[in-house]
């Protein structure tokens, strides 16, 4: 799983965009699908309470097929203009936000 979040200044009405590359198929699909369900529950609860810093969150989820070689492309499809932050998962490299 690899998370991304928008760091750029935005108007309060714009949602905070969160993109994930998750293992939704392949040998680690059980882990990815469980993580996706947990994230969707979190997103619903946060948005019901007014969002993050007063802004709703929106998500884009892509499937990396439990294959480390597909993670970079999957991350780019999830949220191309966004800044990667550290969110370690089975196939994810650790990175720090450099925006």
Buried (B, 14 or more C-beta within 10 A) or exposed (E): BBBBBBEEEEEEEEBBBBBBBBBBBBEBBEBBBEBBEEBEEEBEEBBEEEBBEEBBBBBBBBBBBBBEEBBEEBBBBBBEEBBBBEBEBBBBEEBEEEE
